[in-house]
Amino acid sequence: MTAAPVGVPAVPVAHPGGAFADRAVSDLATEVRSVVARFRRRVRAEGTGEELSDTEAFVLDHLVGHGQCSLRELSGRECVSPPRMTRVVDRLQLLGLVQREPDREDGRKVLVSATAQGADRAARLRGHRHTWLRARLRELPSKDQVTLAIATRLLDELLVQDAR
């Protein structure tokens, strides 16, 4: 990695052919993990005092945006075990934010959907966090916004590759 000013992450140096040395890739992995964790904590801190875990908030937001899902689909999307997802949905149901109903095509399956109360709660939570993030992004120069958009797509691609 090259030296960077204080507070600015170092940039790995590419070797001939564009590949990073193993050490640089390891350092990059550590840096990405650290930044993503800090970013997640910071966004979470922008909650509206809603008493939902990250996973509960994700599930609720996903159901509002994509409609009914099975527990298996939700657990796969969030990368948690089916028993863990069952507990998450149990809590959301207890709060009146989601409902379960049997799958009409396969009676063994249960489909989960957001209630009207759940949709309202998801919108409040999403809106507050989105407002905070949008304000931070507007502070960045245009070229940095473009770089962040590219990095976001790359991170998403890592997740898509992992899901294959």
N, C-alpha and C positions, 0 to 999 in steps of 0.2 A: 504494500500500500504506500501511496505517496503521503508525505506530511501534509497536514491540513491545518488551517487556522483553528484556534480554540473554538469549540462549539460547532465546527463544520466537519462532517464525516470525511474520512480519508477516502480517496478513490483508488480502487485496485489498478495496478499497472498491467496492461496486456503484454503478453510475450508475442514473439513472431507467430503469425497465424491467428492472432486474436484471442488465444486461450489465456486464462489466468493461471498462475501457479497454484498448486494445491493450497498453499498457505494463504494466498490472497482469497481464494474461494471460501476457505474456512473462516477467515476474518469477515468476509462479506456476509456469510451465513449468520455469524454472531451478531453483526451490526443490524441486519434486516430483522432478525428475531427481536432484538432489543428495541429497535425503533417501533416495530409493529406493536409490541407489548405496551410501550409507553403511550403510543398513539391511542390504542384501545382504552387504556385507563383514563386518558384525558377526555376522550369522547364520552365515555361512560360517566365521568364526573359532570358532564353537561346535562345529565338527566334532569327531569323535572320533579325529582323526589318520588318518582314512581317506584314502587317496591317490587321490581321485576329483575330477575337475574339477566345476564346477557343472553343466555340460551332462551329463556322465556320471552324476552323482547324479540329475539330473532324469529322464533317460531310464530309469534303473534304477527309480526310484520310480514313474514313470508305467507302466512295464511291469508292475510288481508290482500296482499299483492297478487297472489297466484291461485287463490281459491282452495278448495278441499284437497287434502293430502292424506295419505296413509301414514301411520306411525313409522313404518319402515322408510318411506320416502323422507320424512322429516329427520329421522335419526341419521340416514345416509348423508343428507345435505349438511347437517350440523356436525357430522363426524363424532357422534356419541352413540353409545350402545342403545339398542331398543328398550331395555329396562329403564335406562336413564331417561329416554325420551318419554316413556310412559309416565314416569314421575313428574316430568315437566308439564305434560299435558294434563295430568291429574290436578296439579296446582292451578293451572290456567282455568281449568273447568270449575274448580272450587271458587275461583274469583269471578266466575261468570263471563270470562273473556273468550272461551271457546266452547264448542259443543261437539259431541261425537254422535255418529249415526252409522248404522251398518251399510256396507257397500251393496248397492242393489244388484250388481253383477256377481259379486262373490261374498256371500253372507258370512264367510269366515273373517273377512277384513272389516276394519273399522276406519271410517273416514273422519277427519277432524276438520272443522271449519271455524272461522272467527264469528263471534256474535256481533251484534251492532255495538254493544258496549266495548267489545274487544277492538273493533275497528276504530272507535273514538279514542280509546286509550293509545293505540298504536300511532294514530295520527298526531296526538299531542306529543308523544315521546320523540317521534321522528322529526316533527317540526322544530322542536327546541334544539335538538342536536344538529339538524341540518342548518339552521340559522347560524349557530356558532361556527360550524365548519365553513359555510359559505363566506362568512366574514373573514375568516383566516385565509381562505384561498384568494379572496379579492386583494389581500395585502401583498401577495406574491407578484413579482413581475410576470408579464405574459409568457416569456420564455420558460420560466420555472413552472408555470401552470401547465404548459405543454409537456415538459419533462415529467411532471407528476402524473399527467394523464397516461403517458407511455409506461411509466413505472407501474401504475395501477393495472394496466392491461397485462403487463408481464407477470405481476403477482397473481392476478386472476388465472393466467395461463398455467402457472405452477400448480394451482389448486385443481384446475381442469385435468391436467396431466395425471395428478395424483388420484383423481376419481376414476380414471380409465381402468 
